[in-house]
Amino acid sequence: MTEETSKRTRLFSKLSVFVSVCLMLVLAFNLYFPLARKISGQDCPSLFGWRQAVVLTSSMLPALAAGDLIIIHEAASYEPGDILTYRTKGSLVTHRLQAVDPAGFVLQGDANLSADQPVQPQQVLGKMILRIPAIGQPGKWLRSLLKTLDR
């Protein structure tokens, strides 16, 4: 075996380990949240300040589409333009922060004609950090199936 072939083999081996570790972390992350949701009864459990949610509606088009998986992280402060997820009336909403005023945060879906009711800081779960298009769709189907089987 030549030295160049040996270097390529070592590089491929290191790359394979890196990809495997990344895939295992993604798998663990995606297994944790449904299990934590089921065990704790929380609609959006946190892991060290990180959360995941699936976009259910088209209110944020074109930025977010139904079925997108979003990763959310808590922050000390939020700026207009940030996409925030907040809890209201037993459900989660992900909309863009338009302004901060004394009544609370003013948020609005990009595809909506009017702003939401003011949101208090304690209602906010965090800011969207990452969007993975359409990958949340199978999770939606799985949750629907699990709900059906629970009956």
C-alpha positions in Angstrom: 0.0 0.0 0.0 1.4 3.4 -1.0 1.7 6.2 1.5 -0.9 8.2 -0.6 -3.4 5.4 -0.4 -2.8 5.0 3.3 -3.5 8.8 3.8 -6.7 8.5 1.8 -7.8 5.5 3.8 -7.1 7.3 7.1 -8.9 10.4 5.9 -11.9 8.3 4.8 -11.9 6.5 8.1 -11.9 9.8 10.1 -14.6 11.2 7.8 -16.7 8.1 8.3 -16.4 8.3 12.1 -17.4 12.0 12.0 -20.4 11.4 9.8 -21.5 8.5 12.0 -21.2 10.5 15.2 -23.2 13.4 13.5 -25.9 11.0 12.4 -26.1 9.4 15.9 -26.5 12.8 17.5 -29.3 13.7 15.1 -31.0 10.4 15.8 -30.6 10.9 19.6 -31.9 14.4 19.3 -34.9 13.3 17.3 -35.7 10.4 19.6 -35.4 12.5 22.8 -38.1 15.0 22.0 -41.0 12.7 21.1 -40.1 10.5 24.2 -39.8 13.6 26.5 -43.1 14.9 25.1 -44.8 11.7 25.8 -43.3 11.2 29.3 -43.5 14.8 30.5 -46.8 15.8 28.8 -45.1 19.0 27.7 -45.9 20.1 24.2 -42.4 21.4 23.5 -39.8 19.9 25.9 -36.3 21.5 26.2 -32.9 20.0 26.2 -30.3 22.4 27.6 -32.4 25.3 26.2 -32.9 23.7 22.8 -36.3 22.7 21.4 -37.7 21.4 18.2 -41.1 22.0 16.6 -42.8 21.2 13.4 -44.5 24.0 11.5 -48.2 23.1 11.1 -49.5 26.0 9.0 -48.6 28.3 6.1 -48.7 31.5 8.1 -45.0 32.0 7.8 -44.7 31.5 4.0 -42.3 32.0 2.3 -39.8 31.7 5.2 -41.4 28.6 6.7 -43.7 26.0 5.2 -46.0 23.5 6.9 -43.9 20.3 7.6 -40.7 22.2 8.2 -38.7 21.2 11.3 -37.4 24.1 13.3 -34.8 24.2 16.0 -35.5 26.8 18.7 -33.2 28.2 21.3 -33.8 30.4 24.3 -32.2 33.8 24.2 -31.6 36.6 26.6 -33.2 39.2 24.2 -34.9 39.2 20.9 -34.7 41.7 18.0 -37.3 42.7 15.4 -37.0 40.3 12.5 -36.3 37.3 14.7 -38.7 34.3 14.3 -40.0 33.3 17.7 -42.0 30.4 19.0 -44.5 31.2 21.8 -47.2 29.4 23.7 -50.8 30.7 23.6 -54.1 29.1 24.5 -52.6 25.6 24.7 -50.8 25.7 21.3 -47.5 26.8 19.9 -47.2 29.6 17.4 -44.1 30.6 15.3 -44.2 34.1 13.9 -41.8 37.0 13.2 -41.1 39.6 15.8 -42.2 43.0 14.5 -41.7 45.2 17.5 -41.2 45.3 21.2 -43.5 47.7 23.1 -44.7 48.1 26.7 -47.7 45.8 26.1 -45.3 43.0 25.0 -43.9 41.5 21.8 -45.7 42.3 18.6 -45.5 39.3 16.3 -47.0 38.5 12.9 -46.9 35.7 10.5 -45.2 36.7 7.2 -48.3 35.6 5.2 -50.8 37.1 7.7 -52.5 40.5 7.2 -52.6 41.5 10.8 -50.4 41.1 13.9 -51.1 38.7 16.8 -52.3 39.8 20.2 -49.3 41.2 22.2 -47.2 38.3 23.6 -45.6 38.5 27.0 -41.9 37.5 27.3 -42.7 34.5 29.6 -44.8 33.0 26.7 -41.8 32.9 24.4 -40.0 29.6 24.1 -37.2 30.8 22.0 -35.9 32.0 18.6 -35.7 29.9 15.5 -32.0 29.0 14.9 -32.4 26.4 12.1 -35.0 25.3 9.6 -34.9 21.9 8.0 -37.4 21.9 5.1 -40.1 19.2 5.0 -38.3 16.9 7.4 -40.9 17.4 10.1 -43.7 15.8 7.9 -42.9 12.2 8.8 -42.8 13.2 12.5 -46.3 14.7 12.1 -47.6 11.5 10.6 -45.9 9.4 13.4 -47.4 11.6 16.1 -50.8 11.3 14.5 -50.4 7.5 14.3 -49.4 7.3 18.0 -52.4 9.4 19.0 -54.6 7.0 17.1 -53.0 4.0 18.7 -53.4 5.5 22.2 -57.2 5.6 21.9 
